[in-house]
Amino acid sequence: MVEMLIASGEVVNELIFPPIYFALITLGVFGALALVVFSYRDVANRHRHKTQGEAPQQGHH
């Protein structure tokens, strides 16, 4: 790794790639997570008989 010496004597390590790439990777990760969340948008409507005001049944289901 390349190290730079600052006038104060502090050692600073350079990043492995420019900061904009960190932002792009983060946006990509959040975009992928948004797609996962978006894919579950209609799950509750797949079982309408469970959500349309039927009387609660005894038992597990």
Stockholm file with secondary structure:
# STOCKHOLM 1.0

chainA/1-61         MVEMLIASGEVVNELIFPPIYFALITLGVFGALALVVFSYRDVANRHRHKTQGEAPQQGHH
#=GR chainA/1-61 SS CCEEECTTSCEEECCSSCHHHHHHHHHHHHHHHHHHHHHTTTSGGGGGGGTSCCCCCSSCC
#=GC SS_cons        CCEEECTTSCEEECCSSCHHHHHHHHHHHHHHHHHHHHHTTTSGGGGGGGTSCCCCCSSCC
//
